Amino acid sequence: MQDVLKRLGIKDVNYGACTGKSGSWIKTTGAELVSYSPIDGKPIAKIIQATAEEYETVMKKAEESFLKWRMMPAPKRGEIVRQIGHALREYKEDLGKLVTLEAGKILTEGAGEVQEMIDIADFAVGLSRQLYGLTMHSERPMHRMMEQWHPLGIIGVITSFNFPVAVWSWNTLIAAVCGDVNLWKPSSKTPLTAIAVQNIIAPIVDEHDIDGVFNMVIGSGREIGEKMINDKRIPLISATGSCAMGRKVGQTVAQRLGRSLLELGGNNAIIIAEDADLEMAIGATVFGAVGTAGQRCTSTRRIIIHKSIKEKFVKRLVEIYGKLPIGDPREEKTLVGPMIDQKAVDTVVEAIEEAKKEGGKLLYGGEKVEIPSVPGGFYIKPAIMEAKNEYHIVQEETFGPLLYIIEYDKFEDAIEIHNNVPQGLSSALFTKSLAKSEHYLSHKGSDCGIANVNIGTSGAEIGGAFGGEKDTGGGRESGSDAWKNYMRRQTNTINWNTELVLAQGVDFSVD
């Protein structure tokens, strides 16, 4: 791993702010931050965090760069993003391994996250020639109406540890082709992956003289985070994290009449109908519940299953859980790596105890696991519990590999159970019935931002808009028309008549 760190420009001690180009790292003077690997609990490297003054230095450069960047034609901006995607291809293996080391993802998931960045870059390149407006017919003679889109300015991007680099790309690369510049505040739990990304793209920033377009500041939420969400120079804050964090961000940004794009918690469920393909449903359940050690916002938290097949399903699920290889995510055979830290492990253990108090029954797992090859890591055996949807703990999102089994009798009851949680991110149904599928996707079906049939809740493609409803925050990132979040809409009317004509037939002539 030392060779990987060296190739990605990670040092023993790193500065915590830069404006994009090579050598633009600001000599930060804030508190020291240590990045620990969840694999073995050992330190990887240190970061000197930014202070309020150093944040201001980066912001001034971002303001200056926006004035230049917004005037570059969008296809030219797209060409720069294409080159960023190419650089990410060159460093895919190394960056993926660093994601594994710092976030604890298994190797294929670490590489998959970087592939997602590459895919987003490709998507953004095409988008750079498709930032379409509209033309509309005017009610007034010899008038033309149209709608166009302009860049917003500086986009603040606050990312979480579980997708330390992909979510940056969702926002930053799309915002970049829209003509915006960005300010990235990565999670304090995964700062090294962010530093690596800045190092990877620096030669491209140098070549095109666009210092200040791709900016980053590492600092505490109390200092840097608070400054960002209160800063009127940042018209949009895109934040990924817990519902509690999102409420804070949303309220603060709204008070200054800014915009917020929030991707918050999920309490995602799979409904399994009596006619489902059980092996397919089990495969989706296992990946959804234990992939990334259950630390995805789209992780499967609840299985809502018809009572006639529940026993058979649970028996098979427990059998598979018993075979899951848990351990060092750098080993190719491992499917379940560590949780991010000890607090995360404790949260799952406490949730299991709380569910038991409410009447739940532990069917499998939930024990802390010691891995002899990597002592000191944060491992837990994925858990399965029989529970009821109305339990207080089931209504909350437990960010880890804890899966609740909830039975139902009638399909309408399953939909009601499914929707009866505060969150509304991702959802899935397994059935062979066209009628059930259409019911589930109709107005009276899933209330989530993502609703799938015969695939699981986790692993969304970049082409669709990603996000959820209710306490999940309502944000949309990545594909479809999510690019509109990063731009401002302007309606134009051009009068090519020789007279002034008012709308709605109003006559305001003065004799």
C-alpha positions as MATLAB code, in Angstrom:
seq = 'MQDVLKRLGIKDVNYGACTGKSGSWIKTTGAELVSYSPIDGKPIAKIIQATAEEYETVMKKAEESFLKWRMMPAPKRGEIVRQIGHALREYKEDLGKLVTLEAGKILTEGAGEVQEMIDIADFAVGLSRQLYGLTMHSERPMHRMMEQWHPLGIIGVITSFNFPVAVWSWNTLIAAVCGDVNLWKPSSKTPLTAIAVQNIIAPIVDEHDIDGVFNMVIGSGREIGEKMINDKRIPLISATGSCAMGRKVGQTVAQRLGRSLLELGGNNAIIIAEDADLEMAIGATVFGAVGTAGQRCTSTRRIIIHKSIKEKFVKRLVEIYGKLPIGDPREEKTLVGPMIDQKAVDTVVEAIEEAKKEGGKLLYGGEKVEIPSVPGGFYIKPAIMEAKNEYHIVQEETFGPLLYIIEYDKFEDAIEIHNNVPQGLSSALFTKSLAKSEHYLSHKGSDCGIANVNIGTSGAEIGGAFGGEKDTGGGRESGSDAWKNYMRRQTNTINWNTELVLAQGVDFSVD';
ca = [
       0.000    0.000    0.000;
       2.941    2.359    0.487;
       3.565    2.333   -3.272;
      -0.111    3.212   -3.860;
       0.085    6.118   -1.424;
       3.246    7.375   -3.096;
       1.772    7.200   -6.603;
      -1.287    9.146   -5.402;
       0.846   11.836   -3.751;
      -0.135   10.968   -0.177;
       2.537   11.935    2.350;
       2.974   11.219    6.028;
       1.707   14.735    6.729;
      -0.573   16.493    4.226;
      -1.990   19.989    3.934;
      -5.763   20.383    3.959;
      -6.641   22.951    1.287;
      -5.926   23.475   -2.389;
      -7.286   25.298   -5.413;
      -6.594   22.610   -7.988;
      -3.274   23.084   -9.717;
      -0.008   21.340   -8.922;
       1.708   23.033   -6.016;
      -1.451   24.892   -5.000;
      -1.639   23.194   -1.601;
      -2.011   25.904    0.993;
       0.183   25.585    4.082;
      -2.735   25.014    6.423;
      -2.354   25.726   10.134;
      -5.418   24.157   11.762;
      -5.747   21.148   14.056;
      -4.139   17.860   13.117;
      -6.423   15.146   11.722;
      -5.344   11.504   11.585;
      -6.844    9.177    8.998;
      -7.208    5.662   10.422;
      -7.858    2.541    8.379;
     -10.930    0.618    9.551;
      -9.173   -2.538    8.376;
      -6.831   -2.652   11.382;
      -7.471    0.615   13.242;
      -3.982    1.874   12.428;
      -3.131    5.407   11.251;
      -2.443    5.914    7.557;
      -1.403    9.562    7.405;
      -1.970   12.964    9.006;
      -3.666   16.054    7.624;
      -3.243   19.612    8.873;
      -6.759   20.977    8.618;
      -7.697   24.391    7.254;
      -8.632   27.390    9.365;
     -11.249   30.040    8.612;
      -8.545   32.253    7.092;
      -7.351   29.504    4.765;
     -10.943   28.769    3.776;
     -11.218   32.419    2.785;
      -8.105   32.171    0.607;
      -9.661   29.273   -1.323;
     -13.018   31.060   -1.643;
     -11.422   34.156   -3.130;
      -9.696   32.057   -5.760;
     -12.956   30.241   -6.523;
     -14.805   33.550   -6.973;
     -12.131   34.806   -9.336;
     -12.057   31.592  -11.359;
     -15.826   31.427  -11.794;
     -15.810   34.673  -13.788;
     -13.462   33.058  -16.303;
     -14.812   29.488  -16.241;
     -18.430   30.459  -16.922;
     -17.399   32.164  -20.189;
     -15.713   29.055  -21.575;
     -18.073   27.301  -24.044;
     -19.748   24.289  -22.437;
     -18.297   21.774  -24.947;
     -14.818   23.064  -24.090;
     -15.567   22.522  -20.408;
     -16.771   19.060  -21.382;
     -13.431   18.335  -23.044;
     -11.646   19.121  -19.777;
     -13.987   16.784  -17.898;
     -13.272   14.124  -20.534;
      -9.593   14.428  -19.714;
     -10.376   14.117  -16.011;
     -12.233   10.892  -16.768;
      -9.190    9.635  -18.683;
      -6.909   10.443  -15.733;
      -9.238    8.552  -13.415;
      -8.989    5.554  -15.756;
      -5.213    5.634  -15.426;
      -5.408    5.728  -11.642;
      -8.459    3.491  -11.203;
      -6.617    0.628   -9.522;
      -4.610    2.817   -7.154;
      -7.506    5.080   -6.171;
      -9.764    2.061   -5.707;
      -7.201    0.496   -3.365;
      -7.016    3.724   -1.375;
     -10.819    3.701   -1.037;
     -10.456    0.167    0.347;
      -7.703    1.190    2.757;
      -9.409    4.317    4.077;
     -13.127    3.450    3.846;
     -12.906   -0.332    4.265;
     -14.715   -1.322    1.067;
     -13.817   -4.637   -0.511;
     -11.570   -4.360   -3.568;
     -14.293   -4.736   -6.192;
     -16.413   -2.055   -4.507;
     -13.442    0.304   -4.230;
     -12.698   -0.124   -7.932;
     -16.415    0.119   -8.699;
     -16.623    3.481   -7.003;
     -13.852    4.854   -9.213;
     -15.583    3.350  -12.253;
     -18.658    5.317  -11.231;
     -16.548    8.494  -11.383;
     -15.375    7.543  -14.862;
     -18.944    6.868  -15.985;
     -20.084   10.225  -14.634;
     -17.276   11.953  -16.524;
     -18.476   10.306  -19.758;
     -22.053   11.308  -18.982;
     -21.025   14.903  -18.275;
     -19.084   15.158  -21.547;
     -22.216   14.319  -23.523;
     -24.247   16.615  -21.330;
     -21.958   19.542  -22.182;
     -23.644   19.656  -25.616;
     -27.166   19.127  -24.271;
     -27.830   21.915  -21.760;
     -31.038   22.617  -23.615;
     -33.420   25.487  -23.108;
     -36.841   25.984  -24.706;
     -38.612   28.293  -27.126;
     -42.246   29.238  -26.502;
     -44.918   30.978  -28.526;
     -45.762   34.477  -27.373;
     -49.309   35.802  -27.250;
     -47.994   39.125  -28.559;
     -47.317   39.666  -32.275;
     -43.681   39.739  -33.392;
     -42.361   38.608  -30.005;
     -40.145   35.640  -29.260;
     -39.979   33.864  -25.907;
     -37.293   31.481  -24.815;
     -35.819   29.872  -21.726;
     -32.121   29.440  -21.082;
     -29.883   28.208  -18.279;
     -26.917   29.935  -16.653;
     -24.341   28.636  -14.160;
     -25.010   29.311  -10.486;
     -21.503   30.057   -9.238;
     -19.613   28.242   -6.484;
     -21.115   24.862   -5.608;
     -20.387   23.575   -2.109;
     -20.045   19.781   -1.993;
     -20.046   18.002    1.382;
     -19.457   14.254    1.069;
     -19.749   11.286    3.420;
     -17.246    8.510    4.201;
     -19.199    5.698    2.557;
     -18.766    7.062   -0.984;
     -15.683    9.207   -0.473;
     -15.018    9.998   -4.148;
     -18.005    9.001   -6.312;
     -20.423   11.540   -4.838;
     -17.878   14.302   -5.463;
     -17.938   13.359   -9.142;
     -21.747   13.261   -9.301;
     -21.834   16.884   -8.271;
     -18.563   18.413   -9.394;
     -18.166   17.020  -12.900;
     -21.750   17.778  -13.869;
     -21.600   21.218  -12.239;
     -18.325   21.860  -14.075;
     -19.821   21.397  -17.549;
     -22.667   23.665  -16.416;
     -20.092   26.424  -15.829;
     -19.854   26.250  -12.037;
     -16.763   25.954   -9.863;
     -16.752   23.792   -6.758;
     -15.619   23.764   -3.149;
     -15.310   20.253   -1.733;
     -15.406   19.422    1.960;
     -14.734   15.678    2.245;
     -15.591   13.580    5.277;
     -13.063   13.853    8.090;
     -13.079   10.032    8.153;
     -11.847    9.727    4.545;
      -9.742   12.801    3.707;
      -6.899   10.985    1.937;
      -9.048    9.808   -0.977;
     -10.029   13.441   -1.561;
      -6.409   14.564   -1.533;
      -5.627   11.811   -4.037;
      -8.377   12.999   -6.394;
      -7.003   16.543   -6.285;
      -3.539   15.209   -7.112;
      -4.871   13.120  -10.016;
      -6.625   16.046  -11.690;
      -3.899   18.639  -10.992;
      -1.997   18.123  -14.305;
      -5.218   18.794  -16.222;
      -5.845   21.933  -14.182;
      -2.283   23.036  -14.993;
      -2.621   22.351  -18.718;
      -5.805   24.393  -19.079;
      -4.938   27.110  -16.548;
      -8.132   26.606  -14.544;
      -6.803   26.945  -11.021;
      -9.751   27.646   -8.699;
     -12.335   25.537  -10.541;
     -11.799   22.342   -8.509;
     -11.181   23.400   -4.918;
     -10.992   21.440   -1.668;
     -10.898   22.321    2.031;
     -10.499   19.752    4.807;
     -11.744   20.913    8.175;
     -14.160   20.273   10.992;
     -17.888   20.669   10.587;
     -17.912   23.291   13.308;
     -15.393   25.470   11.531;
     -15.352   24.790    7.781;
     -18.790   23.171    7.489;
     -20.498   26.007    9.331;
     -18.737   28.588    7.182;
     -19.833   26.865    3.999;
     -23.507   26.529    4.844;
     -23.665   30.141    6.054;
     -21.690   31.592    3.126;
     -23.893   33.624    0.773;
     -21.240   33.311   -1.925;
     -22.200   29.631   -2.236;
     -25.653   29.539   -3.878;
     -25.971   25.735   -3.629;
     -24.842   23.319   -0.941;
     -24.976   19.654   -1.941;
     -24.663   17.551    1.204;
     -24.674   13.801    1.752;
     -25.099   12.403    5.253;
     -27.536   11.692    8.047;
     -31.041   13.109    8.324;
     -29.953   15.105   11.371;
     -27.101   16.672    9.435;
     -29.417   17.397    6.513;
     -31.913   19.225    8.714;
     -29.127   21.455    9.986;
     -27.842   22.162    6.477;
     -31.311   22.690    5.004;
     -32.458   25.083    7.705;
     -29.270   27.135    7.680;
     -29.065   27.446    3.890;
     -32.781   28.272    3.655;
     -32.379   31.113    6.159;
     -30.063   32.856    3.701;
     -32.379   31.905    0.805;
     -29.781   29.616   -0.717;
     -30.418   26.229   -2.283;
     -29.626   22.855   -0.774;
     -29.418   19.479   -2.484;
     -29.744   16.864    0.246;
     -29.033   13.121   -0.007;
     -29.793   11.775    3.456;
     -30.741    8.535    5.216;
     -32.599    5.564    3.806;
     -34.675    2.850    5.449;
     -34.914    0.807    2.317;
     -37.154   -2.224    1.952;
     -37.617   -5.098   -0.456;
     -41.148   -6.468   -0.769;
     -41.053  -10.173   -1.660;
     -44.352  -11.427   -3.056;
     -45.440  -15.053   -2.826;
     -44.727  -15.545   -6.564;
     -41.183  -14.107   -6.436;
     -38.084  -15.839   -7.756;
     -36.623  -16.547   -4.303;
     -33.033  -17.140   -5.370;
     -33.006  -13.851   -7.236;
     -34.576  -12.080   -4.247;
     -32.070  -13.641   -1.858;
     -29.135  -12.553   -4.034;
     -30.406   -8.981   -4.063;
     -31.049   -9.094   -0.323;
     -27.562  -10.315    0.557;
     -25.788   -7.693   -1.542;
     -28.173   -4.957   -0.449;
     -27.911   -5.762    3.253;
     -24.229   -6.606    3.652;
     -22.491   -4.849    0.739;
     -20.192   -2.105    2.066;
     -20.929   -3.675    5.480;
     -24.427   -2.203    5.273;
     -23.029    1.339    5.090;
     -24.759    2.559    1.955;
     -27.651    4.991    2.021;
     -29.364    2.488   -0.306;
     -28.551   -0.575    1.840;
     -31.467   -2.942    2.382;
     -32.757   -2.491    5.955;
     -36.127   -4.280    5.796;
     -37.472   -7.392    4.078;
     -41.270   -7.329    3.815;
     -42.171  -10.881    2.848;
     -45.383  -12.824    2.320;
     -46.038  -15.133    5.257;
     -46.385  -18.202    3.030;
     -42.722  -18.072    1.932;
     -41.128  -16.392    4.923;
     -39.837  -19.550    6.614;
     -38.259  -20.915    3.431;
     -36.686  -17.543    2.597;
     -35.238  -16.991    6.076;
     -33.791  -20.503    6.238;
     -31.967  -19.979    2.935;
     -30.852  -16.463    3.911;
     -29.367  -17.642    7.214;
     -27.578  -20.419    5.348;
     -25.937  -17.908    2.990;
     -25.104  -15.464    5.795;
     -23.258  -18.300    7.514;
     -20.976  -18.668    4.497;
     -20.125  -14.969    4.035;
     -16.345  -14.409    4.123;
     -15.714  -11.633    6.678;
     -12.284  -10.066    6.944;
      -9.573   -7.944    5.376;
     -11.183   -6.213    2.361;
      -7.852   -6.307    0.548;
      -8.227  -10.073    0.223;
     -10.066  -11.055   -2.960;
     -12.211  -13.692   -1.247;
     -13.607  -11.209    1.298;
     -17.205  -10.056    0.779;
     -17.801   -8.322    4.131;
     -15.172   -5.847    5.229;
     -15.017   -3.627    8.299;
     -17.332   -0.881    9.437;
     -15.821    2.586    9.451;
     -15.017    2.756   13.183;
     -15.848    1.390   16.621;
     -18.765    3.770   17.088;
     -20.398    2.335   13.962;
     -20.034   -1.217   15.306;
     -21.465   -0.183   18.667;
     -24.445    1.446   16.964;
     -25.429   -1.857   15.330;
     -24.998   -3.825   18.569;
     -27.113   -1.279   20.452;
     -29.828   -1.386   17.772;
     -30.043   -5.168   18.081;
     -30.490   -4.896   21.851;
     -33.132   -2.216   21.409;
     -35.029   -4.352   18.898;
     -34.961   -7.259   21.347;
     -36.451   -5.049   24.059;
     -39.297   -4.138   21.694;
     -40.010   -7.821   20.991;
     -37.687   -8.600   18.081;
     -35.956  -11.945   17.687;
     -32.346  -12.264   16.596;
     -32.120  -14.965   13.926;
     -28.457  -14.668   13.023;
     -25.296  -12.682   13.653;
     -24.733   -9.399   15.433;
     -21.503  -10.418   17.183;
     -18.304   -8.438   16.961;
     -15.649  -10.340   15.024;
     -11.901  -10.458   15.588;
      -9.849  -11.048   12.450;
      -6.448  -12.503   13.451;
      -4.674  -11.191   10.332;
      -5.809   -7.615   11.016;
      -6.256   -7.198   14.768;
      -7.778   -3.895   15.784;
     -10.226   -3.649   12.872;
     -13.935   -2.923   13.172;
     -15.754   -6.083   12.109;
     -19.208   -7.417   12.903;
     -21.147  -10.450   11.765;
     -24.118   -9.254    9.637;
     -27.363   -9.663   11.561;
     -30.880  -10.829   10.694;
     -33.785  -10.056   13.015;
     -37.477  -10.845   12.994;
     -39.295   -7.619   13.852;
     -42.339   -5.437   13.342;
     -42.335   -2.276   11.321;
     -43.792   -0.196   14.144;
     -40.828   -0.802   16.447;
     -39.166    2.519   17.216;
     -35.731    1.184   16.240;
     -37.059   -0.167   12.932;
     -38.357    3.301   12.093;
     -34.803    4.609   12.342;
     -31.925    4.000    9.970;
     -29.216    1.873   11.570;
     -26.179    2.410    9.372;
     -24.784   -1.090    9.264;
     -25.499   -4.732    8.319;
     -28.709   -5.168   10.327;
     -31.669   -6.600    8.405;
     -35.243   -6.811    9.718;
     -37.652   -9.529    8.502;
     -41.290   -8.352    8.508;
     -44.123  -10.559    7.276;
     -47.326   -9.544    5.501;
     -50.567  -11.173    4.386;
     -52.091   -8.944    1.684;
     -50.129   -7.023   -0.955;
     -51.838   -3.759   -0.002;
     -50.570   -4.305    3.553;
     -47.039   -4.750    2.231;
     -47.202   -1.375    0.476;
     -48.511    0.267    3.638;
     -45.745   -1.265    5.757;
     -43.182   -0.305    3.154;
     -44.172    3.371    3.108;
     -44.706    3.677    6.849;
     -41.221    4.954    7.737;
     -39.919    8.548    7.730;
     -37.338    7.919    5.004;
     -37.972    7.482    1.284;
     -34.845    6.705   -0.704;
     -34.717    3.304   -2.427;
     -37.188    0.435   -2.664;
     -37.683   -2.846   -4.494;
     -40.296   -5.478   -5.273;
     -39.756   -9.085   -6.323;
     -42.683  -10.599   -8.174;
     -43.646  -12.264  -11.454;
     -46.984  -10.457  -11.480;
     -47.452   -7.598  -13.911;
     -50.384   -6.310  -11.841;
     -48.314   -6.184   -8.638;
     -45.442   -4.480  -10.469;
     -47.700   -1.783  -11.875;
     -49.448   -1.318   -8.514;
     -46.076   -0.894   -6.834;
     -44.917    1.686   -9.410;
     -48.217    3.603   -9.441;
     -49.296    6.627   -7.391;
     -50.480    4.279   -4.648;
     -47.275    2.243   -4.597;
     -43.755    3.002   -3.382;
     -43.252    6.533   -2.054;
     -39.476    6.436   -2.591;
     -37.337    8.324   -5.087;
     -36.085    4.995   -6.460;
     -38.421    2.040   -7.027;
     -37.134   -1.170   -8.629;
     -38.765   -4.393   -9.763;
     -36.812   -7.655   -9.580;
     -33.553   -5.933   -8.656;
     -32.481   -4.804   -5.198;
     -32.355   -1.434   -3.470;
     -28.596   -0.948   -3.806;
     -26.372   -0.302   -6.799;
     -28.039    2.466   -8.822;
     -26.753    3.302  -12.307;
     -25.537    6.833  -13.018;
     -27.984    7.468  -15.883;
     -31.024    7.955  -13.662;
     -31.557   10.787  -11.206;
     -30.507    9.577   -7.762;
     -32.280   10.704   -4.591;
     -35.258   10.270   -2.328;
     -38.304   11.784   -0.687;
     -39.476   12.585    2.864;
     -36.627   12.610    5.402;
     -34.205   11.556    2.675;
     -34.166   15.202    1.636;
     -35.675   15.367   -1.833;
     -32.382   15.868   -3.666;
     -31.555   14.503   -7.113;
     -28.023   13.945   -8.386;
     -26.265   12.192  -11.243;
     -28.339   11.431  -14.363;
     -31.512   12.500  -16.143;
     -32.073   16.273  -15.740;
     -30.309   16.551  -12.365;
     -27.949   19.032  -14.076;
     -30.631   21.682  -13.635;
     -29.841   21.795   -9.911;
     -26.533   23.455  -10.740;
     -27.951   26.177  -12.986;
     -30.370   29.079  -12.822;
     -33.303   29.331  -15.206;
     -33.927   32.539  -17.120;
     -36.969   33.383  -19.242;
     -36.355   35.835  -22.111;
     -38.819   37.777  -24.258;
     -37.580   39.650  -27.338;
     -39.805   42.251  -29.013;
     -38.965   42.674  -32.700;
     -42.100   44.723  -33.331;
     -42.044   48.502  -33.809;
     -44.578   48.974  -31.023;
     -44.726   48.165  -27.313;
     -47.456   45.552  -26.784;
     -48.432   44.575  -23.241;
     -49.427   41.053  -22.237;
     -53.004   40.039  -21.416;
     -54.295   42.834  -23.693;
     -53.547   45.534  -21.113;
     -53.820   49.094  -22.470;
     -51.668   51.596  -20.575;
     -51.392   54.323  -23.206;
     -50.977   57.907  -22.094;
     -52.532   60.635  -24.284;
];
